[in-house]
Each structure stands twice: as C-alpha cells, then as structure tokens.
C-alpha cells in the first residue's frame, strides 16, 4: 500500500494565495479606508443632528405617562374633596 500524505487528502483551495503588490493594494486599501472614514464621519454628523433635534422632544410614552399622572392627580383631589365633605 502506498502512503498517502495529508496534503493529498485536502481539497484544492478555491482561491490560492496570491502575492499582493505594494502599490496596487496600498492604493486600494487607502481608497477603502477613506470611504470608511467618510461613512463614519457622515454617521456621526447624522447622529449629532438627530440628537440636537430630539433633545427637547417628548416620546409618546412619556407624554402618555404625564397624562396619566395628571388624571391621577385630579382623581386624588376629587377623592380628597369627597372625604372632606363627610
């Protein structure tokens, strides 16, 4: 029987390793890096704008809670009036 090496049992790589050339890859990486930086800056600017716009805005849930608090306060006052009458 023949000895089979481990490498012979491995499937062939679909993408064999390639050597990167310094100039082409560096410029491609630089372009991608600049795009990432641009996207990040845009996202941070949007975040800042939205934060400024929504700083004083009340959420619908908070508005409902305030209404409930007012209703409970009114109910409490009416119950106190009812107890004072007796």
C-alpha positions in Angstrom: 0.0 0.0 0.0 1.1 3.5 -0.8 1.5 6.0 1.9 -0.9 9.0 1.4 0.3 12.3 2.7 -2.1 14.7 4.5 -1.8 17.3 1.7 -3.0 14.8 -0.9 -6.3 14.3 1.0 -7.0 18.1 1.2 -9.3 19.6 -1.3 -7.8 22.2 -3.6 -8.1 25.8 -2.4 -10.8 27.6 -4.5 -8.6 30.8 -4.2 -5.0 30.0 -4.0 -2.9 32.6 -2.1 -1.8 35.5 -4.2 1.0 37.9 -3.6 -0.1 41.4 -3.2 1.7 44.1 -5.0 2.5 47.1 -2.7 1.3 49.9 -5.0 -2.0 48.4 -6.2 -3.1 47.0 -2.8 -1.9 50.1 -0.9 -3.9 52.4 -3.1 -7.0 50.1 -3.0 -6.7 49.9 0.8 -6.3 53.7 1.0 -9.4 54.2 -1.1 -11.4 51.8 1.1 -10.1 53.4 4.3 -11.1 56.8 3.0 -14.6 55.5 2.2 -14.9 54.0 5.7 -13.7 57.3 7.3 -16.2 59.2 5.1 -19.1 56.9 6.1 -18.1 57.2 9.8 -18.0 61.0 9.6 -21.4 61.1 7.9 -22.9 58.7 10.5 -21.5 60.8 13.4 -22.8 64.0 11.8 -26.2 62.5 11.4 -26.2 61.2 15.0 -25.3 64.8 16.2 -28.0 66.3 14.1 -30.7 63.9 15.3 -29.6 64.2 18.9 -29.9 68.0 18.7 -33.4 67.8 17.0 -34.7 65.2 19.5 -33.2 66.7 22.7 -36.3 68.6 23.7 -38.9 66.2 22.1 -41.0 64.1 24.4 -41.6 60.5 23.4 -45.2 59.3 23.0 -44.8 57.0 26.0 -43.6 59.8 28.2 -46.5 62.0 27.1 -49.0 59.3 28.0 -47.3 58.9 31.4 -47.7 62.6 32.0 -51.4 62.5 31.1 -51.9 59.5 33.4 -50.1 61.4 36.2 -52.4 64.4 35.7 -55.5 62.3 35.7 -54.4 60.5 38.9 -53.7 63.9 40.5 -57.2 65.2 39.5 -58.7 62.0 40.9 -56.8 62.3 44.1 -58.0 65.9 44.5 -61.7 64.9 43.9 -61.4 62.0 46.4 -59.9 64.4 49.0 -62.9 66.8 48.4 -65.3 63.8 48.8 -63.6 62.8 52.1 -63.7 66.5 53.4 -67.5 66.6 52.8 -68.2 63.8 55.2 
